[in-house]
Amino acid sequence: MEQPKLGDLIEISHKDFQHWAVYVGNGKVVHLTTSDGICNSPGTRRGEVKKESLTEVVGDCQFKVCNLQDAWATPYQPEQIAKRAWACVGKTMTYSCDKYTCEHFAIQMRYGKMLLRDCRLI
């Protein structure tokens, strides 16, 4: 299993869905999650950006480094990615399976597809 480096996107394979996080170093990730921990059910709900240990977020699931968009998008420098992710920790955001998920959040942190000021804070 590939060890993540600063700024890498981590894809975690759960039984019924994929969860995404940003590796910020020292065994920690930043990720957008819902209060009920269910990240694949329909509807809009409150999500929170958390910093947790990679092992805690992965649990007994498998994960992989997944920076596939590097082939066509230029990522920020690793330190910038981590800084952007750290800046969101503790923020509450709208979580919606069809509009803004943990994957969207992670991609935004690495590539800036959505500017931080455009996050839908609630």
N, CA, C and O atoms as a MOPAC input file, in Angstrom:
PM7 MOZYME 1SCF
protein

 N      0.84200 1    -1.18400 1     0.00000 1
 C      0.00000 1     0.00000 1     0.00000 1
 C      0.89000 1     1.25000 1     0.00000 1
 O      1.81000 1     1.37300 1     0.80800 1
 N      0.60200 1     2.14800 1    -0.89800 1
 C      1.38000 1     3.37900 1    -1.02900 1
 C      1.16500 1     4.27700 1     0.18700 1
 O      0.03200 1     4.49900 1     0.61400 1
 N      2.25000 1     4.78500 1     0.73400 1
 C      2.15300 1     5.71300 1     1.86100 1
 C      1.88200 1     7.11700 1     1.33700 1
 O      2.54400 1     7.57300 1     0.40400 1
 N      0.92200 1     7.79400 1     1.92600 1
 C      0.58700 1     9.13800 1     1.43500 1
 C      1.66600 1    10.15400 1     1.76500 1
 O      2.40400 1    10.03000 1     2.74300 1
 N      1.72300 1    11.17000 1     0.90200 1
 C      2.62400 1    12.30000 1     1.11700 1
 C      1.76600 1    13.54600 1     1.32600 1
 O      0.58100 1    13.55800 1     0.99300 1
 N      2.36300 1    14.56800 1     1.86800 1
 C      1.67100 1    15.82100 1     2.14200 1
 C      0.89600 1    16.28700 1     0.91500 1
 O      1.45300 1    16.38300 1    -0.17900 1
 N     -0.39100 1    16.57500 1     1.09800 1
 C     -1.22800 1    17.08300 1     0.01800 1
 C     -1.89500 1    16.03000 1    -0.84000 1
 O     -2.68900 1    16.37100 1    -1.71700 1
 N     -1.59400 1    14.75800 1    -0.61400 1
 C     -2.21800 1    13.69200 1    -1.39900 1
 C     -3.70000 1    13.56900 1    -1.06600 1
 O     -4.12900 1    13.83700 1     0.05600 1
 N     -4.47700 1    13.15300 1    -2.07800 1
 C     -5.87900 1    12.81100 1    -1.86200 1
 C     -5.95400 1    11.33100 1    -1.53600 1
 O     -5.32500 1    10.50200 1    -2.19300 1
 N     -6.72700 1    11.01300 1    -0.51600 1
 C     -6.87000 1     9.64000 1    -0.05000 1
 C     -8.29300 1     9.17800 1    -0.35800 1
 O     -9.26200 1     9.82100 1     0.04700 1
 N     -8.41000 1     8.07400 1    -1.06800 1
 C     -9.71800 1     7.47100 1    -1.34500 1
 C     -9.85800 1     6.22800 1    -0.46100 1
 O     -9.04600 1     5.30600 1    -0.53300 1
 N    -10.89100 1     6.22000 1     0.36400 1
 C    -11.11600 1     5.14200 1     1.31800 1
 C    -12.30300 1     4.32300 1     0.82700 1
 O    -13.38600 1     4.86100 1     0.59900 1
 N    -12.09400 1     3.02600 1     0.66700 1
 C    -13.14300 1     2.14100 1     0.15100 1
 C    -13.92700 1     1.52400 1     1.29800 1
 O    -13.46000 1     0.59700 1     1.95900 1
 N    -15.12900 1     2.05300 1     1.52600 1
 C    -16.05100 1     1.45500 1     2.48200 1
 C    -16.90100 1     0.43900 1     1.72800 1
 O    -16.82200 1     0.35100 1     0.50300 1
 N    -17.69500 1    -0.31000 1     2.43700 1
 C    -18.50100 1    -1.35600 1     1.81000 1
 C    -19.40300 1    -0.80700 1     0.70300 1
 O    -19.45700 1    -1.37000 1    -0.39100 1
 N    -20.10800 1     0.28700 1     0.98300 1
 C    -21.10100 1     0.79200 1     0.03500 1
 C    -20.74200 1     2.11600 1    -0.62200 1
 O    -21.49900 1     2.60400 1    -1.46100 1
 N    -19.62500 1     2.70400 1    -0.26900 1
 C    -19.28700 1     4.01300 1    -0.81700 1
 C    -17.80300 1     4.29100 1    -0.64600 1
 O    -17.10300 1     3.59000 1     0.08400 1
 N    -17.33500 1     5.33400 1    -1.33800 1
 C    -15.96000 1     5.81900 1    -1.21500 1
 C    -15.98400 1     7.09100 1    -0.36700 1
 O    -16.89200 1     7.91200 1    -0.49300 1
 N    -14.98800 1     7.24600 1     0.48600 1
 C    -14.84200 1     8.47200 1     1.26500 1
 C    -13.48700 1     9.07000 1     0.90300 1
 O    -12.52800 1     8.34300 1     0.64500 1
 N    -13.41500 1    10.40800 1     0.88600 1
 C    -12.20500 1    11.10100 1     0.46500 1
 C    -11.68900 1    12.00500 1     1.56900 1
 O    -12.45800 1    12.57400 1     2.34400 1
 N    -10.36200 1    12.12600 1     1.62300 1
 C     -9.70800 1    12.97900 1     2.60900 1
 C     -8.42600 1    13.54200 1     1.99700 1
 O     -7.96200 1    13.07300 1     0.95700 1
 N     -7.86900 1    14.54000 1     2.64900 1
 C     -6.61100 1    15.16000 1     2.23000 1
 C     -5.57100 1    14.84500 1     3.29300 1
 O     -5.78400 1    15.10900 1     4.47700 1
 N     -4.44300 1    14.27900 1     2.87000 1
 C     -3.37900 1    13.96800 1     3.82200 1
 C     -2.61800 1    15.24900 1     4.14800 1
 O     -2.10100 1    15.91800 1     3.25400 1
 N     -2.55300 1    15.58800 1     5.45200 1
 C     -1.90800 1    16.83400 1     5.87400 1
 C     -0.63900 1    16.59400 1     6.69600 1
 O     -0.12500 1    17.51700 1     7.32800 1
 N     -0.13900 1    15.36800 1     6.69000 1
 C      1.11900 1    15.05300 1     7.35200 1
 C      0.94400 1    14.48100 1     8.75000 1
 O     -0.12600 1    14.57900 1     9.35000 1
 N      2.00800 1    13.88600 1     9.25300 1
 C      2.04900 1    13.32300 1    10.60900 1
 C      0.89900 1    12.36300 1    10.89600 1
 O      0.37200 1    12.32900 1    12.00700 1
 N      0.51600 1    11.58700 1     9.88700 1
 C     -0.53600 1    10.59900 1    10.07600 1
 C     -1.94000 1    11.17000 1    10.15800 1
 O     -2.86900 1    10.46400 1    10.55200 1
 N     -2.11600 1    12.44700 1     9.79100 1
 C     -3.41900 1    13.11600 1     9.90200 1
 C     -4.01900 1    13.40000 1     8.53300 1
 O     -3.30600 1    13.59700 1     7.54900 1
 N     -5.35600 1    13.41500 1     8.49400 1
 C     -6.09600 1    13.81400 1     7.30900 1
 C     -7.13600 1    14.85100 1     7.70100 1
 O     -7.55400 1    14.93900 1     8.85500 1
 N     -7.54000 1    15.63300 1     6.70800 1
 C     -8.65700 1    16.56500 1     6.85700 1
 C     -9.71400 1    16.09000 1     5.86800 1
 O     -9.41400 1    15.80500 1     4.70900 1
 N    -10.96400 1    16.00900 1     6.34700 1
 C    -12.03500 1    15.51500 1     5.48600 1
 C    -13.36800 1    16.13300 1     5.86500 1
 O    -13.56800 1    16.58800 1     6.99200 1
 N    -14.27400 1    16.13800 1     4.90000 1
 C    -15.64000 1    16.60800 1     5.11700 1
 C    -16.49300 1    15.38600 1     5.41400 1
 O    -16.51100 1    14.42700 1     4.64200 1
 N    -17.19500 1    15.42500 1     6.53100 1
 C    -18.03800 1    14.30000 1     6.90700 1
 C    -19.35600 1    14.81200 1     7.46600 1
 O    -19.48400 1    15.98900 1     7.80300 1
 N    -20.31400 1    13.93700 1     7.55900 1
 C    -21.60800 1    14.31100 1     8.11700 1
 C    -21.66600 1    13.89200 1     9.57700 1
 O    -20.91100 1    13.02200 1    10.01100 1
 N    -22.55700 1    14.50800 1    10.32900 1
 C    -22.65300 1    14.21000 1    11.75900 1
 C    -23.06400 1    12.75800 1    12.00300 1
 O    -22.67900 1    12.16400 1    13.01000 1
 N    -23.84300 1    12.19000 1    11.08600 1
 C    -24.25400 1    10.79900 1    11.25300 1
 C    -23.26200 1     9.82200 1    10.62600 1
 O    -23.43100 1     8.60600 1    10.72200 1
 N    -22.22600 1    10.36300 1     9.98400 1
 C    -21.20400 1     9.52100 1     9.38900 1
 C    -21.62700 1     8.81200 1     8.12200 1
 O    -20.85800 1     8.03300 1     7.55800 1
 N    -22.86000 1     9.07500 1     7.66100 1
 C    -23.34200 1     8.43600 1     6.44000 1
 C    -23.13300 1     9.41000 1     5.29100 1
 O    -23.81500 1    10.43000 1     5.19600 1
 N    -22.20300 1     9.09200 1     4.43600 1
 C    -21.80400 1    10.03600 1     3.39200 1
 C    -22.34600 1     9.68200 1     2.02000 1
 O    -21.94500 1    10.28400 1     1.02400 1
 N    -23.24400 1     8.72100 1     1.95400 1
 C    -23.73200 1     8.34400 1     0.62600 1
 C    -25.25000 1     8.34500 1     0.51800 1
 O    -25.78000 1     7.86700 1    -0.48400 1
 N    -25.95900 1     8.85500 1     1.49500 1
 C    -27.41700 1     8.86900 1     1.38500 1
 C    -27.87300 1    10.16500 1     0.73400 1
 O    -27.21800 1    11.19800 1     0.87300 1
 N    -29.00500 1    10.11300 1     0.01800 1
 C    -29.46600 1    11.30100 1    -0.71100 1
 C    -29.92000 1    12.41500 1     0.21800 1
 O    -30.15500 1    12.20700 1     1.40800 1
 N    -30.03500 1    13.59100 1    -0.35500 1
 C    -30.50400 1    14.74700 1     0.40400 1
 C    -29.36900 1    15.66100 1     0.80900 1
 O    -28.19000 1    15.34700 1     0.64600 1
 N    -29.76500 1    16.79300 1     1.33800 1
 C    -28.80100 1    17.79700 1     1.78800 1
 C    -28.78200 1    17.80200 1     3.30400 1
 O    -29.82700 1    17.73000 1     3.95000 1
 N    -27.59500 1    17.88700 1     3.86100 1
 C    -27.47400 1    17.94400 1     5.30800 1
 C    -26.23500 1    18.69000 1     5.70500 1
 O    -25.46100 1    19.13700 1     4.85700 1
 N    -26.05100 1    18.82300 1     6.97000 1
 C    -24.91600 1    19.53400 1     7.52600 1
 C    -23.68800 1    18.62800 1     7.51900 1
 O    -23.74300 1    17.47400 1     7.94600 1
 N    -22.58900 1    19.17300 1     7.02900 1
 C    -21.31800 1    18.46200 1     7.06100 1
 C    -20.31000 1    19.28800 1     7.83700 1
 O    -20.43600 1    20.51000 1     7.92600 1
 N    -19.32300 1    18.63200 1     8.39300 1
 C    -18.28200 1    19.32200 1     9.14300 1
 C    -16.92100 1    18.88300 1     8.64800 1
 O    -16.70700 1    17.70800 1     8.35100 1
 N    -15.99900 1    19.83300 1     8.56100 1
 C    -14.62600 1    19.52100 1     8.17100 1
 C    -13.86600 1    19.16700 1     9.45000 1
 O    -13.82700 1    19.94400 1    10.40400 1
 N    -13.26000 1    17.96900 1     9.44600 1
 C    -12.56300 1    17.47300 1    10.63000 1
 C    -11.12500 1    17.11200 1    10.29800 1
 O    -10.79600 1    16.76600 1     9.16400 1
 N    -10.28200 1    17.20100 1    11.30800 1
 C     -8.90800 1    16.70400 1    11.23600 1
 C     -8.86700 1    15.49000 1    12.15200 1
 O     -9.19500 1    15.58000 1    13.33500 1
 N     -8.46100 1    14.35600 1    11.59500 1
 C     -8.38900 1    13.12500 1    12.37100 1
 C     -7.20900 1    12.30200 1    11.88100 1
 O     -6.62000 1    12.59100 1    10.83900 1
 N     -6.87700 1    11.27400 1    12.64700 1
 C     -5.78600 1    10.40800 1    12.20700 1
 C     -6.25100 1     9.56500 1    11.02900 1
 O     -7.41100 1     9.15700 1    10.95500 1
 N     -5.33300 1     9.31400 1    10.11900 1
 C     -5.64100 1     8.49200 1     8.95300 1
 C     -6.15600 1     7.13200 1     9.39900 1
 O     -7.13600 1     6.63500 1     8.84300 1
 N     -5.52500 1     6.52700 1    10.37900 1
 C     -5.94000 1     5.19100 1    10.82100 1
 C     -7.35500 1     5.21200 1    11.39700 1
 O     -8.10500 1     4.25100 1    11.22400 1
 N     -7.72600 1     6.29100 1    12.07500 1
 C     -9.08100 1     6.40200 1    12.62900 1
 C    -10.11700 1     6.51500 1    11.51200 1
 O    -11.16800 1     5.87700 1    11.57000 1
 N     -9.82400 1     7.32200 1    10.50200 1
 C    -10.76900 1     7.53000 1     9.40000 1
 C    -10.87600 1     6.27400 1     8.53600 1
 O    -11.96800 1     5.92400 1     8.08900 1
 N     -9.77000 1     5.60600 1     8.30300 1
 C     -9.76700 1     4.40600 1     7.46100 1
 C    -10.38300 1     3.22100 1     8.19900 1
 O    -11.10100 1     2.42500 1     7.59500 1
 N    -10.11200 1     3.09600 1     9.48900 1
 C    -10.61800 1     1.95800 1    10.25200 1
 C    -10.10800 1     0.66300 1     9.65900 1
 O     -8.91100 1     0.51500 1     9.40900 1
 N    -11.01900 1    -0.27900 1     9.43300 1
 C    -10.60100 1    -1.56700 1     8.86400 1
 C    -10.81800 1    -1.63900 1     7.35100 1
 O    -10.81800 1    -2.72400 1     6.76800 1
 N    -11.00200 1    -0.48600 1     6.72800 1
 C    -11.18200 1    -0.41300 1     5.27500 1
 C     -9.83100 1    -0.27500 1     4.57600 1
 O     -8.79700 1    -0.13600 1     5.22900 1
 N     -9.84900 1    -0.31400 1     3.27100 1
 C     -8.66300 1    -0.10300 1     2.45400 1
 C     -8.64500 1     1.33600 1     1.95800 1
 O     -9.69700 1     1.95500 1     1.80000 1
 N     -7.44200 1     1.87100 1     1.71100 1
 C     -7.34600 1     3.20100 1     1.12500 1
 C     -6.24900 1     3.20700 1     0.07900 1
 O     -5.37700 1     2.33900 1     0.04700 1
 N     -6.32600 1     4.22600 1    -0.78200 1
 C     -5.26000 1     4.41600 1    -1.76100 1
 C     -5.07200 1     5.90600 1    -1.99700 1
 O     -5.99000 1     6.70400 1    -1.80900 1
 N     -3.86700 1     6.26200 1    -2.40900 1
 C     -3.59200 1     7.63000 1    -2.84300 1
 C     -4.21000 1     7.76400 1    -4.22500 1
 O     -3.99800 1     6.91400 1    -5.09000 1
 N     -4.97900 1     8.83600 1    -4.43400 1
 C     -5.70900 1     8.96800 1    -5.69000 1
 C     -5.65400 1    10.41700 1    -6.18900 1
 O     -6.59200 1    11.19200 1    -5.99900 1
 N     -4.54500 1    10.75900 1    -6.82300 1
 C     -4.34500 1    12.10000 1    -7.38700 1
 C     -4.51800 1    12.06000 1    -8.89700 1
 O     -3.73100 1    12.65500 1    -9.63300 1
 N     -5.53700 1    11.36400 1    -9.35300 1
 C     -5.71000 1    11.11700 1   -10.78400 1
 C     -5.86100 1    12.38500 1   -11.61000 1
 O     -5.47900 1    12.40300 1   -12.78000 1
 N     -6.40600 1    13.44000 1   -11.03000 1
 C     -6.59500 1    14.66100 1   -11.80600 1
 C     -5.27900 1    15.37500 1   -12.09800 1
 O     -5.26300 1    16.33400 1   -12.87000 1
 N     -4.18700 1    14.93500 1   -11.50300 1
 C     -2.88200 1    15.52700 1   -11.80700 1
 C     -2.56100 1    15.41300 1   -13.30100 1
 O     -1.76800 1    16.19700 1   -13.82300 1
 N     -3.16700 1    14.45100 1   -13.98400 1
 C     -2.91600 1    14.25200 1   -15.40700 1
 C     -3.42000 1    15.42200 1   -16.24700 1
 O     -2.89500 1    15.66700 1   -17.33300 1
 N     -4.43400 1    16.15100 1   -15.76300 1
 C     -4.97900 1    17.26900 1   -16.54000 1
 C     -5.17600 1    18.54500 1   -15.74700 1
 O     -5.58200 1    19.55800 1   -16.31700 1
 N     -4.90200 1    18.53100 1   -14.44900 1
 C     -5.03900 1    19.73800 1   -13.62600 1
 C     -3.76700 1    19.90800 1   -12.79800 1
 O     -3.19800 1    18.92700 1   -12.31900 1
 N     -3.33500 1    21.12600 1   -12.63500 1
 C     -2.13500 1    21.41000 1   -11.86400 1
 C     -2.50300 1    21.58100 1   -10.39200 1
 O     -3.26300 1    22.48500 1   -10.04300 1
 N     -1.96800 1    20.71600 1    -9.52800 1
 C     -2.28000 1    20.85900 1    -8.10400 1
 C     -1.49100 1    22.00700 1    -7.47900 1
 O     -0.45200 1    22.42000 1    -7.99400 1
 N     -1.99800 1    22.50500 1    -6.37100 1
 C     -1.22500 1    23.44000 1    -5.56800 1
 C      0.00300 1    22.71000 1    -5.03700 1
 O      0.06300 1    21.48100 1    -5.08800 1
 N      0.96600 1    23.44200 1    -4.53600 1
 C      2.11900 1    22.84400 1    -3.87300 1
 C      1.63300 1    22.11200 1    -2.61200 1
 O      0.65600 1    22.54300 1    -1.99900 1
 N      2.29300 1    21.01700 1    -2.21600 1
 C      1.83400 1    20.23600 1    -1.06600 1
 C      1.58200 1    21.07200 1     0.19700 1
 O      0.59200 1    20.85600 1     0.89600 1
 N      2.47000 1    22.01700 1     0.48400 1
 C      2.29300 1    22.85300 1     1.68200 1
 C      1.03100 1    23.71200 1     1.57100 1
 O      0.33400 1    23.93000 1     2.56200 1
 N      0.74300 1    24.19500 1     0.36100 1
 C     -0.46200 1    24.99700 1     0.14300 1
 C     -1.71700 1    24.15000 1     0.30100 1
 O     -2.70700 1    24.60800 1     0.87000 1
 N     -1.68200 1    22.92700 1    -0.19600 1
 C     -2.83300 1    22.03200 1    -0.07500 1
 C     -3.14700 1    21.79900 1     1.39900 1
 O     -4.29500 1    21.91300 1     1.82900 1
 N     -2.11400 1    21.47200 1     2.16300 1
 C     -2.31000 1    21.22900 1     3.59200 1
 C     -2.82500 1    22.48700 1     4.29700 1
 O     -3.72100 1    22.40600 1     5.13700 1
 N     -2.26400 1    23.63500 1     3.95700 1
 C     -2.68900 1    24.89700 1     4.57600 1
 C     -4.15300 1    25.19800 1     4.25700 1
 O     -4.90300 1    25.63400 1     5.13000 1
 N     -4.55500 1    24.96800 1     3.01900 1
 C     -5.95400 1    25.19000 1     2.61600 1
 C     -6.88100 1    24.26600 1     3.40000 1
 O     -7.93400 1    24.69200 1     3.87500 1
 N     -6.49000 1    23.01100 1     3.53100 1
 C     -7.31600 1    22.05000 1     4.26300 1
 C     -7.39700 1    22.41400 1     5.74800 1
 O     -8.48300 1    22.41300 1     6.32800 1
 N     -6.25300 1    22.72600 1     6.36300 1
 C     -6.23900 1    23.12200 1     7.77800 1
 C     -7.15200 1    24.32400 1     8.02000 1
 O     -7.81300 1    24.40200 1     9.05500 1
 N     -7.19100 1    25.25600 1     7.07400 1
 C     -8.00600 1    26.46200 1     7.23600 1
 C     -9.49700 1    26.15200 1     7.29300 1
 O    -10.27600 1    26.96400 1     7.79200 1
 N     -9.90000 1    25.00400 1     6.79600 1
 C    -11.32800 1    24.63200 1     6.79300 1
 C    -11.74400 1    23.81500 1     8.01500 1
 O    -12.93800 1    23.63300 1     8.25100 1
 N    -10.78500 1    23.32400 1     8.79200 1
 C    -11.11900 1    22.48200 1     9.94900 1
 C    -12.06500 1    23.23000 1    10.88200 1
 O    -11.82700 1    24.38200 1    11.24500 1
 N    -13.13400 1    22.55100 1    11.25700 1
 C    -14.13100 1    23.11600 1    12.16100 1
 C    -15.26500 1    23.82800 1    11.45200 1
 O    -16.26000 1    24.18500 1    12.08300 1
 N    -15.13500 1    24.03800 1    10.16300 1
 C    -16.19300 1    24.72200 1     9.41800 1
 C    -17.36100 1    23.76100 1     9.16100 1
 O    -17.17000 1    22.55900 1     8.97400 1
 N    -18.54900 1    24.31200 1     9.15900 1
 C    -19.74800 1    23.57100 1     8.81800 1
 C    -20.14500 1    23.96500 1     7.41000 1
 O    -20.19100 1    25.14700 1     7.06900 1
 N    -20.43400 1    22.95100 1     6.58900 1
 C    -20.77200 1    23.17800 1     5.18500 1
 C    -21.99200 1    22.36100 1     4.81200 1
 O    -22.33800 1    21.39000 1     5.48500 1
 N    -22.63500 1    22.76600 1     3.73600 1
 C    -23.72400 1    21.97200 1     3.18500 1
 C    -23.12700 1    20.75100 1     2.50000 1
 O    -22.22400 1    20.87300 1     1.67300 1
 N    -23.63700 1    19.57800 1     2.84900 1
 C    -23.19600 1    18.32700 1     2.24700 1
 C    -24.35600 1    17.77600 1     1.41800 1
 O    -25.45700 1    17.57700 1     1.93000 1
 N    -24.10100 1    17.53600 1     0.15500 1
 C    -25.14100 1    17.04200 1    -0.73700 1
 C    -24.51700 1    16.04700 1    -1.70500 1
 O    -23.51600 1    16.35100 1    -2.35400 1
 N    -25.09900 1    14.87600 1    -1.80100 1
 C    -24.53500 1    13.83400 1    -2.67000 1
 C    -24.40100 1    14.25800 1    -4.12200 1
 O    -23.51700 1    13.77200 1    -4.82700 1
 N    -25.26600 1    15.15800 1    -4.58200 1
 C    -25.18800 1    15.54900 1    -5.98700 1
 C    -24.54900 1    16.91400 1    -6.21400 1
 O    -24.35800 1    17.31500 1    -7.36200 1
 N    -24.21200 1    17.63900 1    -5.14200 1
 C    -23.63400 1    18.97400 1    -5.33800 1
 C    -22.29300 1    19.19500 1    -4.63700 1
 O    -21.40700 1    19.83000 1    -5.20800 1
 N    -22.12500 1    18.69000 1    -3.41800 1
 C    -20.87400 1    18.93800 1    -2.70000 1
 C    -20.66300 1    17.84500 1    -1.66500 1
 O    -21.37900 1    17.76700 1    -0.66700 1
 N    -19.66900 1    17.00400 1    -1.91700 1
 C    -19.37800 1    15.85400 1    -1.06000 1
 C    -17.94200 1    15.91900 1    -0.55300 1
 O    -17.21800 1    16.88100 1    -0.81000 1
 N    -17.54900 1    14.88900 1     0.16300 1
 C    -16.17000 1    14.77300 1     0.63600 1
 C    -15.18800 1    14.75000 1    -0.53200 1
 O    -14.07900 1    15.27000 1    -0.41900 1
 N    -15.58400 1    14.15600 1    -1.64300 1
 C    -14.72200 1    14.12200 1    -2.82100 1
 C    -14.55600 1    15.52400 1    -3.40800 1
 O    -13.44500 1    15.92400 1    -3.75400 1
 N    -15.65600 1    16.27000 1    -3.52100 1
 C    -15.56900 1    17.64900 1    -4.00700 1
 C    -14.65000 1    18.47900 1    -3.10900 1
 O    -13.81500 1    19.24300 1    -3.59400 1
 N    -14.81600 1    18.32000 1    -1.80300 1
 C    -13.98600 1    19.05600 1    -0.84900 1
 C    -12.51000 1    18.74100 1    -1.07200 1
 O    -11.68800 1    19.65200 1    -1.17300 1
 N    -12.17400 1    17.45800 1    -1.14800 1
 C    -10.77300 1    17.06100 1    -1.30700 1
 C    -10.18500 1    17.60300 1    -2.61700 1
 O     -9.06200 1    18.10600 1    -2.64200 1
 N    -10.95200 1    17.49600 1    -3.69300 1
 C    -10.49400 1    18.00800 1    -4.99100 1
 C    -10.28900 1    19.51500 1    -4.92300 1
 O     -9.31100 1    20.03900 1    -5.45700 1
 N    -11.19900 1    20.20000 1    -4.27300 1
 C    -11.08500 1    21.65500 1    -4.11800 1
 C     -9.79700 1    22.02800 1    -3.38200 1
 O     -9.13100 1    22.99400 1    -3.75300 1
 N     -9.44800 1    21.27500 1    -2.35300 1
 C     -8.24200 1    21.58500 1    -1.58300 1
 C     -6.98700 1    21.38400 1    -2.42100 1
 O     -6.04800 1    22.17300 1    -2.32000 1
 N     -6.95500 1    20.33900 1    -3.24900 1
 C     -5.75100 1    20.03400 1    -4.02800 1
 C     -5.61800 1    20.88400 1    -5.28800 1
 O     -4.52000 1    21.31500 1    -5.63900 1
 N     -6.74700 1    21.12500 1    -5.97300 1
 C     -6.68300 1    21.76900 1    -7.28900 1
 C     -7.31500 1    23.15400 1    -7.34700 1
 O     -7.08400 1    23.89500 1    -8.30200 1
 N     -8.10300 1    23.51400 1    -6.34700 1
 C     -8.73600 1    24.82600 1    -6.34400 1
 C     -9.85800 1    24.95400 1    -7.34800 1
 O    -10.14000 1    26.05500 1    -7.82000 1
 N    -10.50300 1    23.85400 1    -7.68500 1
 C    -11.60300 1    23.90700 1    -8.65100 1
 C    -12.72500 1    24.81100 1    -8.16500 1
 O    -13.41400 1    25.44900 1    -8.96200 1
 N    -12.90100 1    24.85900 1    -6.85800 1
 C    -13.85900 1    25.77500 1    -6.24900 1
 C    -13.05200 1    26.60200 1    -5.24700 1
 O    -12.33500 1    26.04000 1    -4.42000 1
 N    -13.15900 1    27.87300 1    -5.31200 1
 C    -12.38700 1    28.71900 1    -4.41200 1
 C    -12.92000 1    28.60900 1    -2.99900 1
 O    -14.12100 1    28.43000 1    -2.79600 1
 N    -12.02800 1    28.71500 1    -2.01500 1
 C    -12.44800 1    28.61000 1    -0.61400 1
 C    -13.57100 1    29.58300 1    -0.28900 1
 O    -14.48700 1    29.24200 1     0.45900 1
 N    -13.51200 1    30.78000 1    -0.83600 1
 C    -14.54500 1    31.75400 1    -0.51900 1
 C    -15.89800 1    31.34700 1    -1.08900 1
 O    -16.92800 1    31.90800 1    -0.71400 1
 N    -15.89500 1    30.37200 1    -1.99600 1
 C    -17.15000 1    29.90600 1    -2.58200 1
 C    -17.74400 1    28.71600 1    -1.82600 1
 O    -18.81500 1    28.23200 1    -2.19400 1
 N    -17.07500 1    28.23900 1    -0.78200 1
 C    -17.65000 1    27.14000 1     0.01400 1
 C    -18.99900 1    27.59900 1     0.54600 1
 O    -19.16000 1    28.73800 1     0.98500 1
 N    -19.94800 1    26.70200 1     0.49800 1
 C    -21.28100 1    27.03200 1     0.98200 1
 C    -21.32500 1    26.82900 1     2.48000 1
 O    -21.78100 1    25.78700 1     2.95000 1
 N    -20.86400 1    27.79900 1     3.22900 1
 C    -20.85800 1    27.71100 1     4.68000 1
 C    -22.26900 1    27.92600 1     5.20500 1
 O    -23.00600 1    28.77000 1     4.69600 1
 N    -22.64300 1    27.16100 1     6.22100 1
 C    -23.95300 1    27.35500 1     6.83800 1
 C    -23.79300 1    27.52300 1     8.32900 1
 O    -24.78200 1    27.70000 1     9.04000 1

